[in-house]
């Protein structure tokens, strides 16, 4: 099965469609940004340890 042949709708709007391969790529980048944000917050001196 080729992920770029499967089409899905965006959770934001039914007018936006992605292929499944692009969705996984966007979702991975989104989660990496959250992890980087978490790391920055934890490295602040005001973060409780």
PDB file of N, H, CA, C and O in Angstrom:
ATOM      1  N   UNK A   1       0.841  -1.175   0.000  1.00  0.00           N
ATOM      2  CA  UNK A   1       0.000   0.000   0.000  1.00  0.00           C
ATOM      3  C   UNK A   1       0.892   1.247   0.000  1.00  0.00           C
ATOM      4  O   UNK A   1       1.834   1.330   0.788  1.00  0.00           O
ATOM      5  N   UNK A   2       0.613   2.182  -0.848  1.00  0.00           N
ATOM      6  H   UNK A   2      -0.152   2.114  -1.488  1.00  0.00           H
ATOM      7  CA  UNK A   2       1.393   3.409  -0.968  1.00  0.00           C
ATOM      8  C   UNK A   2       0.655   4.521  -0.230  1.00  0.00           C
ATOM      9  O   UNK A   2      -0.488   4.843  -0.553  1.00  0.00           O
ATOM     10  N   UNK A   3       1.335   5.113   0.780  1.00  0.00           N
ATOM     11  H   UNK A   3       2.264   4.851   1.041  1.00  0.00           H
ATOM     12  CA  UNK A   3       0.679   6.108   1.635  1.00  0.00           C
ATOM     13  C   UNK A   3       0.260   7.366   0.887  1.00  0.00           C
ATOM     14  O   UNK A   3      -0.668   8.053   1.315  1.00  0.00           O
ATOM     15  N   UNK A   4       0.921   7.682  -0.220  1.00  0.00           N
ATOM     16  H   UNK A   4       1.674   7.124  -0.569  1.00  0.00           H
ATOM     17  CA  UNK A   4       0.569   8.895  -0.958  1.00  0.00           C
ATOM     18  C   UNK A   4      -0.690   8.728  -1.804  1.00  0.00           C
ATOM     19  O   UNK A   4      -1.188   9.703  -2.366  1.00  0.00           O
ATOM     20  N   UNK A   5      -1.202   7.519  -1.901  1.00  0.00           N
ATOM     21  H   UNK A   5      -0.797   6.727  -1.444  1.00  0.00           H
ATOM     22  CA  UNK A   5      -2.428   7.298  -2.662  1.00  0.00           C
ATOM     23  C   UNK A   5      -3.675   7.356  -1.792  1.00  0.00           C
ATOM     24  O   UNK A   5      -4.792   7.423  -2.305  1.00  0.00           O
ATOM     25  N   UNK A   6      -3.484   7.329  -0.466  1.00  0.00           N
ATOM     26  H   UNK A   6      -2.577   7.274  -0.049  1.00  0.00           H
ATOM     27  CA  UNK A   6      -4.615   7.369   0.459  1.00  0.00           C
ATOM     28  C   UNK A   6      -4.872   8.823   0.843  1.00  0.00           C
ATOM     29  O   UNK A   6      -3.969   9.511   1.320  1.00  0.00           O
ATOM     30  N   UNK A   7      -6.102   9.291   0.633  1.00  0.00           N
ATOM     31  H   UNK A   7      -6.835   8.732   0.245  1.00  0.00           H
ATOM     32  CA  UNK A   7      -6.468  10.679   0.912  1.00  0.00           C
ATOM     33  C   UNK A   7      -7.282  10.745   2.196  1.00  0.00           C
ATOM     34  O   UNK A   7      -8.162   9.919   2.434  1.00  0.00           O
ATOM     35  N   UNK A   8      -6.967  11.758   3.032  1.00  0.00           N
ATOM     36  H   UNK A   8      -6.251  12.430   2.839  1.00  0.00           H
ATOM     37  CA  UNK A   8      -7.723  11.968   4.264  1.00  0.00           C
ATOM     38  C   UNK A   8      -8.078  13.448   4.374  1.00  0.00           C
ATOM     39  O   UNK A   8      -7.419  14.300   3.777  1.00  0.00           O
ATOM     40  N   UNK A   9      -9.120  13.745   5.139  1.00  0.00           N
ATOM     41  H   UNK A   9      -9.655  13.053   5.624  1.00  0.00           H
ATOM     42  CA  UNK A   9      -9.531  15.130   5.380  1.00  0.00           C
ATOM     43  C   UNK A   9      -8.825  15.660   6.617  1.00  0.00           C
ATOM     44  O   UNK A   9      -8.504  14.912   7.541  1.00  0.00           O
ATOM     45  N   UNK A  10      -8.591  16.959   6.615  1.00  0.00           N
ATOM     46  H   UNK A  10      -8.852  17.567   5.865  1.00  0.00           H
ATOM     47  CA  UNK A  10      -8.016  17.639   7.770  1.00  0.00           C
ATOM     48  C   UNK A  10      -9.024  17.663   8.906  1.00  0.00           C
ATOM     49  O   UNK A  10     -10.230  17.728   8.672  1.00  0.00           O
ATOM     50  N   UNK A  11      -8.528  17.611  10.143  1.00  0.00           N
ATOM     51  H   UNK A  11      -7.548  17.558  10.334  1.00  0.00           H
ATOM     52  CA  UNK A  11      -9.427  17.731  11.291  1.00  0.00           C
ATOM     53  C   UNK A  11      -9.910  19.166  11.452  1.00  0.00           C
ATOM     54  O   UNK A  11     -10.900  19.413  12.142  1.00  0.00           O
ATOM     55  N   UNK A  12      -9.216  20.117  10.819  1.00  0.00           N
ATOM     56  H   UNK A  12      -8.412  19.916  10.259  1.00  0.00           H
ATOM     57  CA  UNK A  12      -9.577  21.532  10.901  1.00  0.00           C
ATOM     58  C   UNK A  12     -10.736  21.857   9.963  1.00  0.00           C
ATOM     59  O   UNK A  12     -11.669  22.566  10.339  1.00  0.00           O
ATOM     60  N   UNK A  13     -10.667  21.332   8.737  1.00  0.00           N
ATOM     61  H   UNK A  13      -9.909  20.757   8.432  1.00  0.00           H
ATOM     62  CA  UNK A  13     -11.698  21.638   7.751  1.00  0.00           C
ATOM     63  C   UNK A  13     -11.829  20.478   6.767  1.00  0.00           C
ATOM     64  O   UNK A  13     -10.830  19.926   6.305  1.00  0.00           O
ATOM     65  N   UNK A  14     -13.043  20.127   6.461  1.00  0.00           N
ATOM     66  H   UNK A  14     -13.854  20.576   6.837  1.00  0.00           H
ATOM     67  CA  UNK A  14     -13.285  19.057   5.480  1.00  0.00           C
ATOM     68  C   UNK A  14     -12.889  19.483   4.064  1.00  0.00           C
ATOM     69  O   UNK A  14     -12.809  18.650   3.161  1.00  0.00           O
ATOM     70  N   UNK A  15     -12.641  20.783   3.875  1.00  0.00           N
ATOM     71  H   UNK A  15     -12.706  21.460   4.608  1.00  0.00           H
ATOM     72  CA  UNK A  15     -12.229  21.282   2.561  1.00  0.00           C
ATOM     73  C   UNK A  15     -10.750  21.001   2.289  1.00  0.00           C
ATOM     74  O   UNK A  15     -10.306  21.028   1.141  1.00  0.00           O
ATOM     75  N   UNK A  16      -9.990  20.730   3.358  1.00  0.00           N
ATOM     76  H   UNK A  16     -10.350  20.707   4.291  1.00  0.00           H
ATOM     77  CA  UNK A  16      -8.550  20.476   3.220  1.00  0.00           C
ATOM     78  C   UNK A  16      -8.326  18.969   3.202  1.00  0.00           C
ATOM     79  O   UNK A  16      -8.791  18.244   4.081  1.00  0.00           O
ATOM     80  N   UNK A  17      -7.604  18.516   2.180  1.00  0.00           N
ATOM     81  H   UNK A  17      -7.226  19.105   1.466  1.00  0.00           H
ATOM     82  CA  UNK A  17      -7.297  17.087   2.074  1.00  0.00           C
ATOM     83  C   UNK A  17      -5.796  16.892   1.995  1.00  0.00           C
ATOM     84  O   UNK A  17      -5.078  17.698   1.404  1.00  0.00           O
ATOM     85  N   UNK A  18      -5.336  15.812   2.599  1.00  0.00           N
ATOM     86  H   UNK A  18      -5.920  15.157   3.079  1.00  0.00           H
ATOM     87  CA  UNK A  18      -3.928  15.422   2.569  1.00  0.00           C
ATOM     88  C   UNK A  18      -3.834  14.000   2.069  1.00  0.00           C
ATOM     89  O   UNK A  18      -4.792  13.232   2.158  1.00  0.00           O
ATOM     90  N   UNK A  19      -2.673  13.654   1.542  1.00  0.00           N
ATOM     91  H   UNK A  19      -1.894  14.278   1.470  1.00  0.00           H
ATOM     92  CA  UNK A  19      -2.446  12.231   1.386  1.00  0.00           C
ATOM     93  C   UNK A  19      -1.841  11.757   2.701  1.00  0.00           C
ATOM     94  O   UNK A  19      -1.266  12.554   3.442  1.00  0.00           O
ATOM     95  N   UNK A  20      -1.961  10.498   2.989  1.00  0.00           N
ATOM     96  H   UNK A  20      -2.428   9.850   2.387  1.00  0.00           H
ATOM     97  CA  UNK A  20      -1.582   9.958   4.290  1.00  0.00           C
ATOM     98  C   UNK A  20      -0.088  10.129   4.559  1.00  0.00           C
ATOM     99  O   UNK A  20       0.301  10.350   5.706  1.00  0.00           O
ATOM    100  N   UNK A  21       0.748  10.034   3.545  1.00  0.00           N
ATOM    101  H   UNK A  21       0.432   9.855   2.613  1.00  0.00           H
ATOM    102  CA  UNK A  21       2.184  10.236   3.714  1.00  0.00           C
ATOM    103  C   UNK A  21       2.500  11.643   4.180  1.00  0.00           C
ATOM    104  O   UNK A  21       3.312  11.824   5.088  1.00  0.00           O
ATOM    105  N   UNK A  22       1.871  12.650   3.572  1.00  0.00           N
ATOM    106  H   UNK A  22       1.212  12.503   2.834  1.00  0.00           H
ATOM    107  CA  UNK A  22       2.069  14.044   3.992  1.00  0.00           C
ATOM    108  C   UNK A  22       1.554  14.261   5.408  1.00  0.00           C
ATOM    109  O   UNK A  22       2.177  14.969   6.199  1.00  0.00           O
ATOM    110  N   UNK A  23       0.413  13.648   5.727  1.00  0.00           N
ATOM    111  H   UNK A  23      -0.093  13.073   5.084  1.00  0.00           H
ATOM    112  CA  UNK A  23      -0.133  13.787   7.078  1.00  0.00           C
ATOM    113  C   UNK A  23       0.866  13.295   8.116  1.00  0.00           C
ATOM    114  O   UNK A  23       1.108  13.978   9.112  1.00  0.00           O
ATOM    115  N   UNK A  24       1.452  12.113   7.897  1.00  0.00           N
ATOM    116  H   UNK A  24       1.256  11.559   7.089  1.00  0.00           H
ATOM    117  CA  UNK A  24       2.414  11.578   8.856  1.00  0.00           C
ATOM    118  C   UNK A  24       3.631  12.487   8.980  1.00  0.00           C
ATOM    119  O   UNK A  24       4.170  12.653  10.074  1.00  0.00           O
ATOM    120  N   UNK A  25       4.062  13.069   7.884  1.00  0.00           N
ATOM    121  H   UNK A  25       3.624  12.934   6.996  1.00  0.00           H
ATOM    122  CA  UNK A  25       5.211  13.982   7.925  1.00  0.00           C
ATOM    123  C   UNK A  25       4.878  15.246   8.726  1.00  0.00           C
ATOM    124  O   UNK A  25       5.675  15.677   9.560  1.00  0.00           O
ATOM    125  N   UNK A  26       3.717  15.835   8.479  1.00  0.00           N
ATOM    126  H   UNK A  26       3.070  15.485   7.802  1.00  0.00           H
ATOM    127  CA  UNK A  26       3.300  17.041   9.207  1.00  0.00           C
ATOM    128  C   UNK A  26       3.115  16.722  10.689  1.00  0.00           C
ATOM    129  O   UNK A  26       3.548  17.492  11.546  1.00  0.00           O
ATOM    130  N   UNK A  27       2.489  15.613  10.991  1.00  0.00           N
ATOM    131  H   UNK A  27       2.137  14.987  10.295  1.00  0.00           H
ATOM    132  CA  UNK A  27       2.252  15.223  12.383  1.00  0.00           C
ATOM    133  C   UNK A  27       3.570  14.996  13.127  1.00  0.00           C
ATOM    134  O   UNK A  27       3.696  15.382  14.289  1.00  0.00           O
ATOM    135  N   UNK A  28       4.534  14.385  12.483  1.00  0.00           N
ATOM    136  H   UNK A  28       4.432  14.071  11.539  1.00  0.00           H
ATOM    137  CA  UNK A  28       5.849  14.157  13.087  1.00  0.00           C
ATOM    138  C   UNK A  28       6.546  15.474  13.367  1.00  0.00           C
ATOM    139  O   UNK A  28       7.090  15.655  14.456  1.00  0.00           O
ATOM    140  N   UNK A  29       6.547  16.399  12.416  1.00  0.00           N
ATOM    141  H   UNK A  29       6.104  16.251  11.531  1.00  0.00           H
ATOM    142  CA  UNK A  29       7.175  17.710  12.626  1.00  0.00           C
ATOM    143  C   UNK A  29       6.471  18.465  13.758  1.00  0.00           C
ATOM    144  O   UNK A  29       7.127  19.109  14.576  1.00  0.00           O
ATOM    145  N   UNK A  30       5.161  18.387  13.803  1.00  0.00           N
ATOM    146  H   UNK A  30       4.628  17.864  13.138  1.00  0.00           H
ATOM    147  CA  UNK A  30       4.381  19.058  14.845  1.00  0.00           C
ATOM    148  C   UNK A  30       4.777  18.523  16.229  1.00  0.00           C
ATOM    149  O   UNK A  30       4.989  19.299  17.160  1.00  0.00           O
ATOM    150  N   UNK A  31       4.872  17.219  16.354  1.00  0.00           N
ATOM    151  H   UNK A  31       4.699  16.588  15.598  1.00  0.00           H
ATOM    152  CA  UNK A  31       5.234  16.617  17.641  1.00  0.00           C
ATOM    153  C   UNK A  31       6.667  16.946  18.029  1.00  0.00           C
ATOM    154  O   UNK A  31       6.951  17.134  19.212  1.00  0.00           O
ATOM    155  N   UNK A  32       7.574  17.020  17.064  1.00  0.00           N
ATOM    156  H   UNK A  32       7.343  16.867  16.103  1.00  0.00           H
ATOM    157  CA  UNK A  32       8.952  17.407  17.363  1.00  0.00           C
ATOM    158  C   UNK A  32       9.021  18.832  17.901  1.00  0.00           C
ATOM    159  O   UNK A  32       9.813  19.122  18.798  1.00  0.00           O
ATOM    160  N   UNK A  33       8.190  19.725  17.351  1.00  0.00           N
ATOM    161  H   UNK A  33       7.547  19.489  16.622  1.00  0.00           H
ATOM    162  CA  UNK A  33       8.147  21.103  17.865  1.00  0.00           C
ATOM    163  C   UNK A  33       7.668  21.127  19.317  1.00  0.00           C
ATOM    164  O   UNK A  33       8.190  21.881  20.139  1.00  0.00           O
ATOM    165  N   UNK A  34       6.660  20.289  19.627  1.00  0.00           N
ATOM    166  H   UNK A  34       6.235  19.677  18.960  1.00  0.00           H
ATOM    167  CA  UNK A  34       6.186  20.216  21.015  1.00  0.00           C
ATOM    168  C   UNK A  34       7.290  19.696  21.943  1.00  0.00           C
ATOM    169  O   UNK A  34       7.462  20.214  23.046  1.00  0.00           O
ATOM    170  N   UNK A  35       8.018  18.703  21.516  1.00  0.00           N
ATOM    171  H   UNK A  35       7.878  18.282  20.620  1.00  0.00           H
ATOM    172  CA  UNK A  35       9.096  18.160  22.343  1.00  0.00           C
ATOM    173  C   UNK A  35      10.206  19.189  22.557  1.00  0.00           C
ATOM    174  O   UNK A  35      10.755  19.296  23.654  1.00  0.00           O
ATOM    175  N   UNK A  36      10.534  19.939  21.517  1.00  0.00           N
ATOM    176  H   UNK A  36      10.088  19.853  20.625  1.00  0.00           H
ATOM    177  CA  UNK A  36      11.552  20.993  21.649  1.00  0.00           C
ATOM    178  C   UNK A  36      11.067  22.076  22.609  1.00  0.00           C
ATOM    179  O   UNK A  36      11.847  22.588  23.411  1.00  0.00           O
ATOM    180  N   UNK A  37       9.784  22.427  22.532  1.00  0.00           N
ATOM    181  H   UNK A  37       9.150  22.012  21.880  1.00  0.00           H
ATOM    182  CA  UNK A  37       9.213  23.414  23.440  1.00  0.00           C
ATOM    183  C   UNK A  37       9.291  22.907  24.880  1.00  0.00           C
ATOM    184  O   UNK A  37       9.654  23.658  25.786  1.00  0.00           O
ATOM    185  N   UNK A  38       8.953  21.648  25.088  1.00  0.00           N
ATOM    186  H   UNK A  38       8.657  21.038  24.353  1.00  0.00           H
ATOM    187  CA  UNK A  38       9.013  21.062  26.425  1.00  0.00           C
ATOM    188  C   UNK A  38      10.439  21.112  26.978  1.00  0.00           C
ATOM    189  O   UNK A  38      10.646  21.432  28.149  1.00  0.00           O
ATOM    190  N   UNK A  39      11.397  20.800  26.147  1.00  0.00           N
ATOM    191  H   UNK A  39      11.229  20.540  25.196  1.00  0.00           H
ATOM    192  CA  UNK A  39      12.795  20.824  26.572  1.00  0.00           C
ATOM    193  C   UNK A  39      13.215  22.239  26.977  1.00  0.00           C
ATOM    194  O   UNK A  39      13.885  22.421  27.993  1.00  0.00           O
ATOM    195  N   UNK A  40      12.821  23.243  26.179  1.00  0.00           N
ATOM    196  H   UNK A  40      12.277  23.096  25.353  1.00  0.00           H
ATOM    197  CA  UNK A  40      13.158  24.634  26.510  1.00  0.00           C
ATOM    198  C   UNK A  40      12.551  25.058  27.846  1.00  0.00           C
ATOM    199  O   UNK A  40      13.202  25.735  28.641  1.00  0.00           O
ATOM    200  N   UNK A  41      11.325  24.664  28.085  1.00  0.00           N
ATOM    201  H   UNK A  41      10.796  24.114  27.439  1.00  0.00           H
ATOM    202  CA  UNK A  41      10.661  25.014  29.340  1.00  0.00           C
ATOM    203  C   UNK A  41      11.375  24.345  30.511  1.00  0.00           C
ATOM    204  O   UNK A  41      11.609  24.979  31.540  1.00  0.00           O
ATOM    205  N   UNK A  42      11.721  23.074  30.357  1.00  0.00           N
ATOM    206  H   UNK A  42      11.531  22.560  29.521  1.00  0.00           H
ATOM    207  CA  UNK A  42      12.379  22.346  31.439  1.00  0.00           C
ATOM    208  C   UNK A  42      13.783  22.877  31.728  1.00  0.00           C
ATOM    209  O   UNK A  42      14.283  22.710  32.840  1.00  0.00           O
ATOM    210  N   UNK A  43      14.417  23.504  30.760  1.00  0.00           N
ATOM    211  H   UNK A  43      14.010  23.640  29.857  1.00  0.00           H
ATOM    212  CA  UNK A  43      15.768  24.048  30.948  1.00  0.00           C
ATOM    213  C   UNK A  43      15.762  25.432  31.597  1.00  0.00           C
ATOM    214  O   UNK A  43      16.822  25.944  31.956  1.00  0.00           O
ATOM    215  N   UNK A  44      14.604  26.035  31.750  1.00  0.00           N
ATOM    216  H   UNK A  44      13.743  25.619  31.458  1.00  0.00           H
ATOM    217  CA  UNK A  44      14.526  27.349  32.398  1.00  0.00           C
ATOM    218  C   UNK A  44      14.846  27.197  33.883  1.00  0.00           C
ATOM    219  O   UNK A  44      14.481  26.208  34.518  1.00  0.00           O
ATOM    220  N   UNK A  45      15.533  28.195  34.414  1.00  0.00           N
ATOM    221  H   UNK A  45      15.830  28.998  33.898  1.00  0.00           H
ATOM    222  CA  UNK A  45      15.911  28.141  35.825  1.00  0.00           C
ATOM    223  C   UNK A  45      14.692  28.166  36.747  1.00  0.00           C
ATOM    224  O   UNK A  45      14.762  27.684  37.877  1.00  0.00           O
ATOM    225  N   UNK A  46      13.603  28.711  36.284  1.00  0.00           N
ATOM    226  H   UNK A  46      13.546  29.103  35.365  1.00  0.00           H
ATOM    227  CA  UNK A  46      12.390  28.784  37.110  1.00  0.00           C
ATOM    228  C   UNK A  46      11.572  27.477  37.099  1.00  0.00           C
ATOM    229  O   UNK A  46      10.590  27.350  37.830  1.00  0.00           O
ATOM    230  N   UNK A  47      11.982  26.521  36.272  1.00  0.00           N
ATOM    231  H   UNK A  47      12.779  26.624  35.678  1.00  0.00           H
ATOM    232  CA  UNK A  47      11.250  25.247  36.196  1.00  0.00           C
ATOM    233  C   UNK A  47      11.554  24.423  37.458  1.00  0.00           C
ATOM    234  O   UNK A  47      12.718  24.238  37.811  1.00  0.00           O
ATOM    235  N   UNK A  48      10.505  23.928  38.139  1.00  0.00           N
ATOM    236  H   UNK A  48       9.559  24.078  37.852  1.00  0.00           H
ATOM    237  CA  UNK A  48      10.761  23.159  39.374  1.00  0.00           C
ATOM    238  C   UNK A  48      11.428  21.810  39.056  1.00  0.00           C
ATOM    239  O   UNK A  48      11.042  21.115  38.116  1.00  0.00           O
ATOM    240  N   UNK A  49      12.415  21.471  39.847  1.00  0.00           N
ATOM    241  H   UNK A  49      12.729  22.035  40.611  1.00  0.00           H
ATOM    242  CA  UNK A  49      13.125  20.191  39.657  1.00  0.00           C
ATOM    243  C   UNK A  49      12.927  19.289  40.843  1.00  0.00           C
ATOM    244  O   UNK A  49      13.447  18.173  40.863  1.00  0.00           O
TER     245      UNK A  49
END
